[in-house]
Amino acid sequence: MVVIAAFALGAWRWRSLIALGAVFLAIAVIAGTALEGLACPRCRKPFFRSGLLHNSLSSDCMHCGLPKWRLADGSLSPAKRNLDRDLP
């Protein structure tokens, strides 16, 4: 998508496209690593990672099974409550 936009804007030099791709790849790796390091509110272990196994799309904690969008006591988080209320 970025390459198509760059070509449309006339930035078709390969070196600039490769550099742009490397920057976006680095940002994606850093964001993914930060996401996998988020702690579960109940067990304080990484929510999306257990040893060598990781699942960024998991809806439950990989250690204690706490569902996503829940607090340590099992109640729905205020952020999710507000999001659900705003939906039509």
One Martini backbone bead per residue (centre of mass of N, CA, C, O) as a GRO file, in nm:
protein
   88
    1MET     BB    1   0.059   0.062  -0.022
    2VAL     BB    2   0.303   0.252   0.009
    3VAL     BB    3   0.418   0.201  -0.272
    4ILE     BB    4   0.180   0.307  -0.431
    5ALA     BB    5   0.187   0.593  -0.311
    6ALA     BB    6   0.477   0.659  -0.398
    7PHE     BB    7   0.430   0.628  -0.703
    8ALA     BB    8   0.200   0.841  -0.723
    9LEU     BB    9   0.406   1.076  -0.611
   10GLY     BB   10   0.704   1.002  -0.756
   11ALA     BB   11   0.864   0.799  -0.551
   12TRP     BB   12   1.075   0.581  -0.749
   13ARG     BB   13   1.308   0.530  -0.565
   14TRP     BB   14   1.448   0.255  -0.430
   15ARG     BB   15   1.596   0.362  -0.179
   16SER     BB   16   1.352   0.508  -0.052
   17LEU     BB   17   1.167   0.256  -0.036
   18ILE     BB   18   1.351   0.082   0.140
   19ALA     BB   19   1.368   0.277   0.377
   20LEU     BB   20   1.066   0.294   0.432
   21GLY     BB   21   1.025  -0.011   0.484
   22ALA     BB   22   1.224  -0.031   0.724
   23VAL     BB   23   1.073   0.160   0.910
   24PHE     BB   24   0.799   0.006   0.917
   25LEU     BB   25   0.918  -0.260   1.023
   26ALA     BB   26   1.030  -0.149   1.289
   27ILE     BB   27   0.760  -0.050   1.401
   28ALA     BB   28   0.616  -0.328   1.399
   29VAL     BB   29   0.812  -0.476   1.588
   30ILE     BB   30   0.785  -0.288   1.833
   31ALA     BB   31   0.475  -0.313   1.867
   32GLY     BB   32   0.462  -0.623   1.898
   33THR     BB   33   0.647  -0.643   2.146
   34ALA     BB   34   0.476  -0.461   2.331
   35LEU     BB   35   0.217  -0.631   2.322
   36GLU     BB   36   0.344  -0.902   2.438
   37GLY     BB   37   0.425  -0.743   2.725
   38LEU     BB   38   0.157  -0.737   2.841
   39ALA     BB   39  -0.007  -0.742   3.138
   40CYS     BB   40  -0.186  -0.914   3.349
   41PRO     BB   41  -0.405  -0.820   3.603
   42ARG     BB   42  -0.393  -1.093   3.767
   43CYS     BB   43  -0.082  -1.241   3.715
   44ARG     BB   44   0.149  -1.050   3.571
   45LYS     BB   45   0.171  -1.180   3.302
   46PRO     BB   46   0.192  -1.231   2.986
   47PHE     BB   47  -0.087  -1.235   2.790
   48PHE     BB   48   0.043  -1.331   2.480
   49ARG     BB   49   0.265  -1.504   2.654
   50SER     BB   50   0.427  -1.848   2.668
   51GLY     BB   51   0.722  -1.857   2.637
   52LEU     BB   52   0.734  -1.963   2.303
   53LEU     BB   53   0.445  -1.881   2.309
   54HIS     BB   54   0.228  -1.689   2.078
   55ASN     BB   55  -0.085  -1.471   2.081
   56SER     BB   56  -0.213  -1.175   1.956
   57LEU     BB   57  -0.534  -1.297   1.931
   58SER     BB   58  -0.602  -1.346   2.207
   59SER     BB   59  -0.885  -1.368   2.452
   60ASP     BB   60  -0.679  -1.499   2.656
   61CYS     BB   61  -0.484  -1.575   2.893
   62MET     BB   62  -0.198  -1.785   2.885
   63HIS     BB   63  -0.224  -1.852   3.207
   64CYS     BB   64  -0.531  -1.783   3.356
   65GLY     BB   65  -0.785  -1.701   3.144
   66LEU     BB   66  -0.839  -1.413   3.118
   67PRO     BB   67  -1.035  -1.210   2.971
   68LYS     BB   68  -1.064  -0.981   2.762
   69TRP     BB   69  -1.153  -0.677   2.916
   70ARG     BB   70  -1.061  -0.757   3.209
   71LEU     BB   71  -1.033  -0.757   3.531
   72ALA     BB   72  -0.913  -0.912   3.809
   73ASP     BB   73  -1.229  -0.952   3.916
   74GLY     BB   74  -1.399  -0.979   3.615
   75SER     BB   75  -1.468  -0.712   3.525
   76LEU     BB   76  -1.547  -0.475   3.317
   77SER     BB   77  -1.395  -0.244   3.153
   78PRO     BB   78  -1.433   0.091   3.105
   79ALA     BB   79  -1.340   0.102   2.810
   80LYS     BB   80  -1.541  -0.113   2.702
   81ARG     BB   81  -1.800   0.017   2.801
   82ASN     BB   82  -1.770   0.278   2.633
   83LEU     BB   83  -1.753   0.142   2.356
   84ASP     BB   84  -2.031  -0.004   2.365
   85ARG     BB   85  -2.204   0.257   2.408
   86ASP     BB   86  -2.113   0.402   2.126
   87LEU     BB   87  -2.251   0.198   1.979
   88PRO     BB   88  -2.533   0.138   1.766
   0.00000   0.00000   0.00000
